[in-house]
């Protein structure tokens, strides 16, 4: 029993955020061959699975609750006056802030199908994704490429597609808001939807600013390791969870936000470029961890770096909301005309 519990502790939940719907099924999928070949009864595995569940942190996703709320709050609070008041009022900022961790609330063993289906939307491992060629804009086209290569999309991640699709929902809601407002009709319903989409969007944009959500090195170094980076499975949550909650505050992050900008060109391409920029900092995370940067108060360098990453997420989210508002003014052909 002692050796098995040690093994469970070493595994961690992983970047994919795999929350078991069945302890037996999940344990058998993760056990080494030596343990899978041993004889354990289903009740025994169920008990061991419950022990593993109890031992895990309640949240193990990018930035944790505090970081995601901070990213969303700063993005909403810095929207320009040209954006409708319902998106930047105190009530709106509070709502968008609350929604920052929302997709992580869908990652519970109480909703196993939902948890498994949306877990890949929080990350993308760019190394295997890029090995398949240029990233297509359409989710289904990417999934077809992955299946054709003999792999599965949930192993690589679907982060940029989910983010782009939620952004398009926001743009569509803002277009409807403009139409209803111009017609003198009640806009309260569509305002509620736009706020939800903006908050939902913020979660994935925040995920994208965390470098470990872009790489196979998401939770312990794999492959050649000449610099001796940690291979344990603690770095991901240690960096984005307890360290952020204890040391990063609005006053640390807000001054590092960039100037407001309109995202020109194709938004999917711009978002993938943002993810690639985040990925350039993967090794820096490991360097900081090796120097004790995420223990306790960390170091000046680790606090500065983390504030910059949170600010990058808040800036990108603000710019994406602002761009959605501007894009919503463009006329769209009625698909039902002539039918």
Secondary structure, 3 states (H helix, E strand, C coil): CHHHHHHHHHHCCCCCCCCCCCHHHHHHHHCCHHHHCCCCCHHHHHHHHHHHHHHCCCCCCCCHHHHHHHHHHHHHHCCCCCCCHHHHCHHHHHHHHHHCCHHHHHCCHHHHHHHHHHHHHHCECHHHHHCCCCCCCCHHHHHHHHHHCCCCHHHHECHHHHHHHHHHHHHHHHHHHHHHHHCCCCCHHHHHHHHHHHHHHHHHHHHHHCHHHCCCCCCCCCCCCCCCCCCCCCHHHHHHHHHHHHHCCHHHHHHHCCCCCCCCCCHHHHHHHHHHHHHCCHHHHHHHHHCCCCCCCCCHHHHHHHHHHHHHHHHHHHHHHHHHHHHCCCCCCCCCCCC
